[in-house]
Amino acid sequence: MTTFYTVQQLANALGVHRQTVYDWIYCGDLKTIQIKPKSAHRIPESEVRRLLTFEPTIETQPAPEA
């Protein structure tokens, strides 16, 4: 059975403001589940684990043409 967390629970656990969690959700860094539009966000435990082990990738961009 999957465990889900509220935005406030995750914010408390990570020591961040709940708006920070909403920022992660709205920019796409954190995926959530909503039963219906405009309902409360629920964060699956798998997303919490992914967030905690997230290592940013360094994208290399091609050198500009001269």
Secondary structure as GFF3:
##gff-version 3
##sequence-region A 1 66
A	DSSP	beta_strand	4	5	.	.	.	ID=ss1
A	DSSP	alpha_helix	7	14	.	.	.	ID=ss2
A	DSSP	alpha_helix	18	26	.	.	.	ID=ss3
A	DSSP	beta_strand	43	44	.	.	.	ID=ss4
A	DSSP	alpha_helix	45	52	.	.	.	ID=ss5
###
